Structure formats: structure tokens, C-alpha cells
């Protein structure tokens, strides 16, 4: 006898198998393509064309005081962000009529748990006005995680840790760094000069086995480890990796050996290095960025299409070096060829940048405000 329920169940099972096979093929493809292809997985959102001249109402703003109306409190992220400084500042106003800017913190639990088509529509905000003078603030690894479709933001600007040059609207959007973690380097380490440090270049962190950051598993990246003056210590122990290895165990190739290397080095000790690698992970931004700068090491960014934090305030080319994910083979030869005086100058400028713009929550929040004010000059 024909059973429609059995037929439906069989069809669903077939669909599940097809989807599973496609996922396995795609995941496997990510691991075997040349390193340069990893850039495909840091796709940028496509925002409406906007500038301060076309999408901002200057008449709302008093040049002597930047007043901000916030729709919601800074999202309770873990770790908390430096925007927790905002409610106690003199910039906040509860009167939207007096506000120059309107802050929208999008990294809420509701947004994170909703599917992309269920994200709350910004048009429902009471003073939205097609996004005029609004700033959407997000620390998400990907825009789609907590935000509505990029095309729906109207004339709002973006303040994000994940901005890409291919979509960045210079002078309108603002790239911000991830917040500082609790782990601190010894204060005296920052004053140790280049080439007087224990290591030449170091990295200790997660080795991603798929998708974003998968170049960290490449031989080109892990192969920079010499066990002497260059240390690259990676671990596969991470929630997403653990789930992946359960049904694709071959992805764990080399993980045990990597773990032995990882366990043999102390994180803080490795910051005693002239250079420190800051490779992109799930996002081009990295918590390691501020950790490295606080220790007086010179950051070596490895990321594609990444807008560096507070670019309007900081001349990053005087401090760090940046390489794309398909230029890993160039990193060590380039670093070793730098004149010593150039390296010393870079460290000096990096230290100035950290002290003036990045060293703690108050400094970071002040840098945010400076960036917002600079847009208006």
C-alpha cells in the first residue's frame, strides 16, 4: 500500500544526503585549492553608494559638541567592547531632536539567532529616515551574522571590525579593531628594542581546518616554523574544527604534531619577538592585533582586502607590514631584508600609535569619536 509519509520521508532523506555530499565536496575543495583562493571566503557585503556629501545631514550637528542618540545599549558581547564607555560619556543624549548621530548596535542576541531573512528591519527604527546620520556598529566576523541585507541600510554608515576595501566607502565608513582580551604582556616587554628580543617572528593560535582562515593550515604558513628564531605554533582544538573532524577525520592530518609544538611554547613568551604574525581567521580582523602592539612587537598582517582600523587617524604603512594570503612565501625574505633602522623606526611609530589610539578602552573609544569627528571636517 502506498504510504505518502514514507515517500515524503525518503525524499527528505535523499535531499539531506545530497546536501551533505555537497558540503563535503565544498569543504574538501577549500583545503586543496591554492592558498590564494582563500580570499574567496572573506566576501564583502555590497553597501549602497554613499559619502558624507550625499548621505549626511550636517545641519543636525554642532561642531563644538558631537551628540549621539543610541537606540540600544552596547551589546553584551564576550569580551565586552570599548563602547561600554559610551553611556557614561557626555556625548550621549536621550533627545533624538538634539542628536547629530544615531548609534545602532546590531550584535544583539536576537539578531545573532535569527536567519538572514528574519533580521529586524532597520526601517522600523523610529528615527530611521532612510538611515540618514545613522551608524551601524558591529563586531561580527561576517556582516550577515547579525546584520540585515547590506542593500537595505539606506544612507547609514558602517562602523565595523570587518570592512573590505572592495566595499569600503572611504571617509564615510570606519574600520575599528576588535576589543582587547584580558591576557596582558609584561609592561617592560614593550620597551625591548628590535633584534634584542628572544625571537625574530612568532605566532601562537588556532589552525582553522576549513573556510575562513584555512590558509593557516597550509604548508606555506606552518612551514615558516623553524623551531629557532621563527615560531609558528598552531592548535586544531577549536569548536568548529572539532565538529568538522568528527565526520571528516582526514582533516586532522598533522594536528597531533602541531599540538605538541603548540604546548611547548608560552604565549606571552612568544610576544618577546621583533615581528609577530597576525593572520586573518574567521574574519580579517584579529584579537592578536592589539596584543602584539601592546608587547612592542611589529605586526605582520596576513589578510586580503582588509581595511585596517582607524585608517584616517593612523599611517599604518609606517608601523606594520601586510601580506596577502597568497604571498606567504614572501614574508620571511622580506622581513629579513629590512634595514635595521627601518625596523627600529617601525617599532617606535607602532608604540606611538598604541599609546595614542589603542591602549585601553578609554583610548579606543576616544579614537572612535575622533574618527567620527574627522569625517565631518
Backbone torsions as a table, in degrees:
resi	resn	phi	psi	omega
1	UNK	NA	136.4	-178.1
2	UNK	-71.1	127.2	-179.7
3	UNK	-114.4	106.3	-177.1
4	UNK	-61.8	-32.0	179.5
5	UNK	-66.0	-41.6	179.2
6	UNK	-65.1	-40.6	178.9
7	UNK	-62.6	-42.7	-179.9
8	UNK	-64.8	-41.1	-179.2
9	UNK	-64.8	-40.1	179.7
10	UNK	-64.2	-39.7	178.8
11	UNK	-64.1	-41.1	178.4
12	UNK	-64.5	-40.2	179.2
13	UNK	-62.4	-41.4	179.3
14	UNK	-63.4	-41.8	178.9
15	UNK	-62.9	-40.5	-179.8
16	UNK	-64.0	-42.0	-179.7
17	UNK	-63.6	-42.5	179.7
18	UNK	-62.4	-44.9	179.2
19	UNK	-62.9	-42.3	-179.7
20	UNK	-61.9	-43.2	179.2
21	UNK	-63.2	-43.1	178.4
22	UNK	-61.1	-41.6	179.0
23	UNK	-62.3	-43.3	-179.9
24	UNK	-63.4	-43.3	179.6
25	UNK	-62.3	-45.4	-179.0
26	UNK	-64.6	-45.2	179.9
27	UNK	-61.7	-41.3	-179.7
28	UNK	-66.1	-37.9	178.9
29	UNK	-60.3	-41.6	-178.7
30	UNK	-58.4	-32.2	-174.2
31	UNK	-85.1	-14.5	-175.7
32	UNK	-111.8	-11.7	-179.9
33	UNK	-71.7	159.6	176.6
34	UNK	-58.5	153.3	-174.0
35	UNK	-53.2	-37.3	-176.5
36	UNK	-59.7	-21.8	-177.8
37	UNK	-76.1	-13.0	-178.9
38	UNK	-62.9	-22.6	178.8
39	UNK	-59.9	-25.0	-179.0
40	UNK	-62.0	-23.4	-174.4
41	UNK	-90.7	-5.5	170.6
42	UNK	-103.1	66.7	-178.2
43	UNK	-75.9	140.2	-179.8
44	UNK	-95.1	145.8	174.0
45	UNK	-71.6	153.8	-179.4
46	UNK	-107.1	103.2	-177.3
47	UNK	-89.5	157.7	176.7
48	UNK	-60.5	149.4	177.3
49	UNK	-67.4	124.6	-177.7
50	UNK	-153.7	155.9	173.8
51	UNK	-148.3	171.1	177.3
52	UNK	-63.4	-29.2	-179.7
53	UNK	-74.5	-27.7	-174.5
54	UNK	-108.3	-20.0	-172.4
55	UNK	-129.4	27.3	-178.3
56	UNK	-142.1	137.5	179.3
57	UNK	-101.6	97.6	-177.1
58	UNK	-68.2	-22.1	-175.9
59	UNK	-67.4	-16.1	178.6
60	UNK	-79.0	-12.8	-166.7
61	UNK	-108.7	139.7	173.4
62	UNK	-99.6	120.8	-174.3
63	UNK	-63.9	-20.2	-178.7
64	UNK	-87.1	-19.9	-179.3
65	UNK	-150.3	123.9	-178.7
66	UNK	-93.5	100.9	-179.3
67	UNK	-93.5	138.5	-173.9
68	UNK	-128.2	130.9	172.2
69	UNK	-100.7	129.6	-179.1
70	UNK	-111.1	128.1	178.9
71	UNK	-71.8	-31.1	-176.9
72	UNK	-147.8	161.6	177.8
73	UNK	-70.1	154.9	174.7
74	UNK	-51.6	130.7	-174.2
75	UNK	-57.3	140.0	-178.8
76	UNK	-76.3	66.5	-179.3
77	UNK	-74.9	161.6	175.6
78	UNK	-122.9	109.4	3.6
79	UNK	-75.4	158.2	178.3
80	UNK	-64.5	154.5	-176.9
81	UNK	-96.9	168.5	-179.9
82	UNK	-72.0	-4.1	176.1
83	UNK	-74.0	-6.7	174.5
84	UNK	-66.4	-14.0	175.4
85	UNK	-72.7	-19.8	-171.2
86	UNK	-66.6	-46.7	-176.0
87	UNK	-57.9	-27.3	-178.7
88	UNK	-92.5	1.1	-177.3
89	UNK	-86.4	165.1	178.5
90	UNK	-81.2	0.7	-177.7
91	UNK	-82.2	-22.5	-173.2
92	UNK	-79.4	137.0	173.8
93	UNK	-128.9	143.0	176.6
94	UNK	-92.2	-1.4	-179.0
95	UNK	-104.5	106.1	-178.7
96	UNK	-62.1	-22.9	179.5
97	UNK	-68.2	-26.2	-179.0
98	UNK	-92.5	-8.5	-171.8
99	UNK	-75.8	137.4	169.6
100	UNK	-86.3	-39.7	-178.1
101	UNK	-124.7	155.6	177.1
102	UNK	-125.1	116.9	-179.5
103	UNK	-90.4	134.4	172.9
104	UNK	-124.0	111.5	176.5
105	UNK	-88.6	112.0	-170.8
106	UNK	-92.9	-10.1	-175.6
107	UNK	-84.9	56.1	178.4
108	UNK	-90.3	160.1	178.9
109	UNK	-61.9	-37.4	178.5
110	UNK	-61.1	-46.7	-179.9
111	UNK	-65.7	-38.9	-177.2
112	UNK	-66.3	-34.8	-176.5
113	UNK	-87.3	-10.9	-177.2
114	UNK	-87.2	146.2	171.4
115	UNK	-68.2	160.9	-172.7
116	UNK	-57.6	-33.7	-178.4
117	UNK	-81.0	-6.0	179.9
118	UNK	-104.3	0.4	179.6
119	UNK	-60.6	137.6	-179.9
120	UNK	-56.6	136.6	-179.5
121	UNK	-76.4	129.4	179.6
122	UNK	-63.6	-25.4	-179.5
123	UNK	-61.9	-16.3	179.7
124	UNK	-82.4	-9.5	177.3
125	UNK	-65.9	137.3	-170.0
126	UNK	-64.6	-24.6	-177.6
127	UNK	-120.3	29.8	-171.3
128	UNK	-60.8	-50.4	176.7
129	UNK	49.8	45.8	-178.6
130	UNK	58.5	27.6	174.6
131	UNK	86.5	1.1	-179.0
132	UNK	-56.4	126.4	178.4
133	UNK	65.2	15.2	178.1
134	UNK	-93.9	147.3	177.1
135	UNK	-126.7	118.3	177.9
136	UNK	-93.0	122.5	-173.4
137	UNK	-110.8	124.2	-178.2
138	UNK	-145.5	140.4	174.7
139	UNK	-111.6	12.3	-175.8
140	UNK	-66.6	149.9	177.9
141	UNK	-63.6	-35.4	177.4
142	UNK	-131.8	143.5	-180.0
143	UNK	-53.7	-41.9	-173.7
144	UNK	-68.9	-14.3	-176.7
145	UNK	-64.8	-41.9	-175.1
146	UNK	-130.6	4.9	-173.3
147	UNK	-121.0	158.0	178.8
148	UNK	-74.5	173.2	176.4
149	UNK	-51.3	135.4	-174.5
150	UNK	-56.6	-34.6	-177.1
151	UNK	-70.3	-11.1	-174.3
152	UNK	-94.9	4.3	-172.5
153	UNK	-86.7	0.0	176.0
154	UNK	60.1	-128.2	-177.1
155	UNK	-97.9	13.8	179.7
156	UNK	-71.6	149.7	173.5
157	UNK	-97.6	166.3	-176.2
158	UNK	-116.1	135.4	169.8
159	UNK	-123.3	108.5	-167.0
160	UNK	-147.0	154.6	172.5
161	UNK	-83.9	-7.3	-174.7
162	UNK	-126.9	70.9	176.9
163	UNK	-109.7	139.4	-177.2
164	UNK	-115.8	142.4	-178.7
165	UNK	-59.5	-30.2	-178.8
166	UNK	-69.4	-16.0	179.2
167	UNK	-126.4	-4.3	-176.3
168	UNK	-68.1	132.1	177.7
169	UNK	-104.9	90.3	-173.7
170	UNK	-55.6	137.3	-178.3
171	UNK	79.8	-2.3	-179.0
172	UNK	-123.5	-53.7	175.4
173	UNK	-86.3	159.1	-179.2
174	UNK	-132.5	124.8	174.2
175	UNK	-85.9	132.6	-179.7
176	UNK	-124.0	156.1	179.5
177	UNK	-84.5	159.7	170.1
178	UNK	-65.4	154.3	-179.2
179	UNK	-68.1	161.9	178.0
180	UNK	-74.9	142.2	172.9
181	UNK	-85.7	172.7	-175.6
182	UNK	-73.2	-27.9	-176.1
183	UNK	-65.7	122.5	-176.3
184	UNK	-115.3	146.9	173.4
185	UNK	-87.8	155.2	178.0
186	UNK	-57.3	133.2	-177.1
187	UNK	-55.7	-35.1	-177.2
188	UNK	-69.8	-17.6	-177.6
189	UNK	-66.2	-33.6	-176.2
190	UNK	-61.6	-25.4	-176.2
191	UNK	-89.1	-5.6	179.8
192	UNK	-72.9	128.3	-173.9
193	UNK	-75.3	156.5	174.9
194	UNK	-57.8	148.5	178.2
195	UNK	70.6	-5.8	169.9
196	UNK	-101.5	2.7	-177.7
197	UNK	-88.4	163.3	-173.3
198	UNK	-65.8	-37.1	-176.6
199	UNK	-123.3	162.1	175.9
200	UNK	-88.2	-46.4	179.6
201	UNK	-153.0	141.1	-175.0
202	UNK	-145.0	161.4	169.1
203	UNK	-158.9	135.8	170.2
204	UNK	-136.2	118.8	-178.1
205	UNK	-179.1	-168.4	-175.0
206	UNK	-75.5	139.9	171.2
207	UNK	-101.0	110.5	-179.0
208	UNK	-81.2	136.4	-174.5
209	UNK	-96.3	-4.9	-179.7
210	UNK	-160.3	160.7	173.7
211	UNK	53.9	-136.8	-174.4
212	UNK	-58.3	134.8	178.0
213	UNK	79.5	5.3	-176.8
214	UNK	-66.0	-17.2	177.4
215	UNK	-63.3	-19.6	176.6
216	UNK	-64.1	-20.4	177.5
217	UNK	-88.5	-5.6	-176.3
218	UNK	-72.7	153.6	177.4
219	UNK	-64.4	-32.4	-179.6
220	UNK	-62.2	-36.6	179.7
221	UNK	-82.0	-54.8	-177.4
222	UNK	-66.3	-26.7	-178.9
223	UNK	-71.4	-9.7	176.0
224	UNK	-71.0	-15.6	-179.9
225	UNK	-67.0	122.2	178.0
226	UNK	-107.2	-15.5	-175.7
227	UNK	77.4	2.2	-179.8
228	UNK	-120.6	-95.3	-178.0
229	UNK	-92.6	-10.5	176.7
230	UNK	-121.2	119.6	-177.4
231	UNK	-119.9	123.7	172.2
232	UNK	-124.8	100.8	-176.3
233	UNK	-111.6	114.5	-176.2
234	UNK	-121.4	154.0	175.8
235	UNK	-128.6	143.2	176.6
236	UNK	-91.5	-4.7	-175.0
237	UNK	-76.6	99.1	-177.5
238	UNK	-159.4	146.4	-169.7
239	UNK	-54.3	-49.7	-179.3
240	UNK	-65.1	-41.5	177.5
241	UNK	-60.5	-43.5	-177.8
242	UNK	-60.5	-42.2	179.1
243	UNK	-65.6	-41.3	-178.2
244	UNK	-63.9	-42.2	-176.2
245	UNK	-67.7	-26.0	179.7
246	UNK	-60.4	-36.9	-179.5
247	UNK	-113.4	-2.2	170.9
248	UNK	-136.1	69.6	-173.0
249	UNK	-59.4	-24.5	-178.9
250	UNK	-66.7	-17.1	178.3
251	UNK	-66.5	-19.4	-176.1
252	UNK	-85.2	9.5	179.6
253	UNK	-55.9	125.2	178.4
254	UNK	85.4	-4.3	-175.4
255	UNK	-67.9	-37.5	-179.3
256	UNK	-65.2	-43.1	177.9
257	UNK	-64.2	-43.3	178.6
258	UNK	-60.7	-38.2	-178.3
259	UNK	-64.9	-37.7	178.1
260	UNK	-62.4	-41.0	176.8
261	UNK	-65.5	-44.8	-178.4
262	UNK	-58.4	-45.1	-176.7
263	UNK	-70.4	-17.5	-174.9
264	UNK	-89.3	-1.4	-179.4
265	UNK	-125.3	141.7	177.4
266	UNK	-90.5	135.9	-175.5
267	UNK	-60.4	-49.7	-177.8
268	UNK	-65.1	-39.1	178.8
269	UNK	-60.1	-37.1	-178.8
270	UNK	-71.2	-16.0	176.1
271	UNK	-75.2	-11.8	174.9
272	UNK	-79.7	65.8	-171.9
273	UNK	-139.2	146.1	177.6
274	UNK	-64.1	-47.7	176.5
275	UNK	-117.7	153.1	176.2
276	UNK	-138.4	126.1	-179.2
277	UNK	-71.5	136.7	176.5
278	UNK	-126.8	78.9	-176.7
279	UNK	-81.1	145.2	174.3
280	UNK	-60.5	149.2	175.8
281	UNK	-120.2	-120.5	174.9
282	UNK	-65.2	-25.8	177.8
283	UNK	-131.2	157.1	175.0
284	UNK	-60.4	-28.4	178.3
285	UNK	-76.0	155.3	-177.6
286	UNK	-145.8	139.9	173.7
287	UNK	-62.3	-25.8	-177.6
288	UNK	-64.2	-24.0	-174.9
289	UNK	-55.3	-53.5	-179.5
290	UNK	-71.5	-31.5	177.0
291	UNK	-61.4	-44.7	-179.5
292	UNK	-63.9	-47.4	-179.6
293	UNK	-62.9	-38.2	-179.3
294	UNK	-64.9	-26.0	-178.5
295	UNK	-88.8	-2.3	179.8
296	UNK	81.7	8.6	175.2
297	UNK	-83.2	156.5	179.6
298	UNK	-91.7	120.0	-177.2
299	UNK	-68.9	139.4	171.4
300	UNK	-117.5	95.4	-178.4
301	UNK	-73.1	136.9	173.4
302	UNK	-124.4	96.3	-174.0
303	UNK	-159.9	155.5	-179.9
304	UNK	-111.0	133.7	169.5
305	UNK	62.2	29.6	-172.2
306	UNK	-96.5	127.9	173.0
307	UNK	-87.1	117.1	-175.5
308	UNK	-74.2	154.3	-174.3
309	UNK	-61.5	142.1	174.1
310	UNK	48.4	49.0	-175.8
311	UNK	-63.4	-24.3	179.3
312	UNK	-77.4	-15.6	-178.2
313	UNK	-103.3	-25.9	-168.6
314	UNK	-123.0	134.2	174.1
315	UNK	-90.3	81.4	-171.8
316	UNK	-62.0	-27.5	-179.0
317	UNK	-64.9	-17.8	176.4
318	UNK	-83.4	-13.3	-176.5
319	UNK	-110.0	-72.7	-171.1
320	UNK	-91.7	172.0	168.7
321	UNK	-119.4	146.5	-177.7
322	UNK	-132.1	137.2	179.4
323	UNK	-130.9	148.4	174.6
324	UNK	-78.1	165.1	-177.4
325	UNK	-70.1	-15.2	177.5
326	UNK	-100.5	13.2	176.7
327	UNK	-118.7	27.2	-176.9
328	UNK	-59.2	-33.6	-177.9
329	UNK	-66.4	-16.9	-177.7
330	UNK	-90.0	-12.7	-168.8
331	UNK	-64.4	-59.7	-175.5
332	UNK	-63.5	-44.3	176.6
333	UNK	-58.3	-38.2	179.0
334	UNK	-66.5	-46.2	-178.7
335	UNK	-62.4	-41.5	-177.0
336	UNK	-72.1	-18.4	-178.4
337	UNK	-91.1	-6.6	-177.4
338	UNK	-69.2	134.5	174.5
339	UNK	-60.5	144.0	-177.2
340	UNK	-59.7	-38.2	-179.5
341	UNK	-65.4	-32.4	176.8
342	UNK	-66.1	-41.5	179.4
343	UNK	-64.9	-42.0	178.3
344	UNK	-62.7	-42.8	178.4
345	UNK	-63.3	-39.4	179.1
346	UNK	-63.2	-45.8	-179.9
347	UNK	-61.8	-41.4	-179.5
348	UNK	-60.9	-45.7	-179.6
349	UNK	-68.2	-39.2	177.0
350	UNK	-57.8	-41.8	-179.5
351	UNK	-65.7	-38.3	176.5
352	UNK	-64.7	-43.0	178.9
353	UNK	-61.0	-46.3	-178.7
354	UNK	-62.3	-45.9	-177.8
355	UNK	-65.3	-38.1	-173.4
356	UNK	-86.7	-25.6	-171.1
357	UNK	-128.5	-17.8	-164.5
358	UNK	-135.3	-3.6	-162.6
359	UNK	-73.2	-25.1	178.3
360	UNK	-154.0	179.1	-175.9
361	UNK	-60.7	-40.6	-179.6
362	UNK	-64.4	-42.0	179.5
363	UNK	-66.9	-41.5	179.5
364	UNK	-62.8	-44.6	-179.4
365	UNK	-66.1	-37.7	176.0
366	UNK	-61.8	-36.9	177.6
367	UNK	-65.5	-36.6	175.2
368	UNK	-59.4	-48.0	-178.6
369	UNK	-65.4	-41.4	177.5
370	UNK	-59.4	-40.9	178.9
371	UNK	-64.7	-40.8	178.3
372	UNK	-65.4	-41.9	179.8
373	UNK	-67.1	-37.7	-178.6
374	UNK	-64.6	-31.2	178.0
375	UNK	-59.2	-27.2	-170.9
376	UNK	-94.3	-0.7	-178.9
377	UNK	-92.6	NA	NA
